[in-house]
C-alpha cells in the first residue's frame, strides 16, 4: 500500500499525527495534508479506504 494510503487509513482510525508520522515515515506536513483531503476533499481517499475494507 502506498504511503499516503497508509496515512489515510491511520487518520481514519484516529491515530495521532505524530504516531502516524513515526509509523509511516511520512512528514507531519504530509499527514496533515492527507487528513485535510480525507475530510474535505472530493472523496477519493474515502472511496479507496472503503474498497480496501471489502
N, C-alpha and C positions, 0 to 999 in steps of 0.2 A: 504494500500500500504506500502511496506517495506521502511524503512528509506532511503536506498541507491537509491531506485527508485524515492522517493520524491526529493532527492538531484539531481538526474539526470534530472528530469523534470524541476526543478528550474534553473539548469545550462543551460539547453537547452533554457529556456526563458530569459537568460542573466541577471538573478538576481545576484547582488553582493554576493561574497562568504561569507562575514560577515553576511549578511542578511539571506542567506541560513542556516548558522550555527545557527543563532538565532531562525529561524522558525522551524527547524527540530530537534535541539538538537545535531546534528552531529558536530564533531570537524571540524575545518577548514582543518586539515590534511585529513580527510575523504572526505570533499568536493573537495579538490584539487585532491585527488586520483580518485574519481568518474569522475571528469571533464576530467582528463587525459584519463581514459578508454573510456569515451564518445567520445572524439575527436580522439584518436589514437588507440583504441582497435580493437577488431575483429568485432564490430558492434552489439553486443548483446544488449547493452543498447538502441541503436537507434532503433533496431527492436521492443523491448518491448514498447518503447515510441510510436512508430508508431502504433502498435497494440492497445495501450491504447486510441489513438485518434479516432479509428473507432467506 
